[in-house]
Amino acid sequence: MAETEKKTVAKKAPAKKEAPKKEAAPKKEKAVKAPKEEAPTKEKKAKKVEAVPEKPKVTEARCFVRDVRITPRKVRYVADYVRGKDVKVALGILARVNKVAAKPIAKAIASASANATNNFGMDGSKLYVAEIQVGDGLKIKRYIPRAKGSASGIVKRNANLTVVVKERE
C-alpha cells in the first residue's frame, strides 16, 4: 500500500511542475524523490504516538462475586459489620464472626485488596472497605412433594457481592 502512495505522489508532483516535458523526464525523478518523502512521514507518525496523554490515577479497586450460595439477607447482615472499616480490621472481624457468609465476604475483600496493591499500586496499609453491596443472584427453583400427590415450590436464593476498596488520604 505504501508503494502505491509513493507512485501517485511522484506522478502528480512532476506533472504540475513540468507540464511541457515528455514522459521520459518524470520517470527519472520518481526514483530520486520517493526516498526523500518517506522520512518526514515516519517522523510525523512517531510524534503522534508520543503525544498520547497519560491515564488518570485509579483511586479504587473492586471485586465482584457471583452466585454465592447463601441468601442475600444473611449476607447483608454480615456485610454491615465491615462497611467503612480498614481492610485489616475487616478481615479480623470476619475471622471471628460465627456466620456462614463471613467466609465469602472475607475472600472478596482480600481479592479487592490484592487487586488494589498488585494492579493499581495502592498502599495496602491505607486501604478501607468503601462500599460493599449485596444483591439477588440466580434463583434456583425446586419442588418438594406434599400430601395427596401435590407439590410445593422451594426457591433457593443466591447472592451477588460487590466490594469496593479505596485508599485513605
Residue, then its C-alpha position, 0 to 999 in steps of 0.5 A: m500500500a505504501e508503494t502505491e502512495k509513493k507512485t501517485v505522489a511522484k506522478k502528480a508532483p512532476a506533472k504540475k511542475e513540468a507540464p511541457k516535458k515528455e514522459a521520459a523526464p518524470k520517470k527519472e525523478k520518481a526514483v530520486k524523490a520517493p526516498k526523500e518523502e518517506a522520512p518526514t512521514k515516519e517522523k510525523k507518525a512517531k510524534k503522534v504516538e508520543a503525544v498520547p496523554e497519560k491515564p488518570k490515577v485509579t483511586e479504587a479497586r473492586c471485586f465482584v462475586r457471583d452466585v454465592r450460595i447463601t441468601p442475600r439477607k444473611v449476607r447483608y447482615v454480615a456485610d454491615y459489620v465491615r462497611g467503612k472499616d480498614v481492610k485489616v480490621a475487616l478481615g479480623i472481624l470476619a475471622r471471628v464472626n460465627k456466620v456462614a457468609a463471613k467466609p465469602i465476604a472475607k475472600a472478596i475483600a482480600s481479592a479487592s485488596a490484592n487487586a488494589t496493591n498488585n494492579f493499581g499500586m495502592d498502599g495496602s496499609k491505607l486501604y478501607v472497605a468503601e462500599i460493599q453491596v449485596g444483591d439477588g443472584l440466580k434463583i434456583k427453583r425446586y419442588i418438594p412433594r406434599a400430601k395427596g400427590s401435590a407439590s410445593g415450590i422451594v426457591k433457593r436464593n443466591a447472592n451477588l457481592t460487590v466490594v469496593v476498596k479505596e485508599r485513605e488520604 
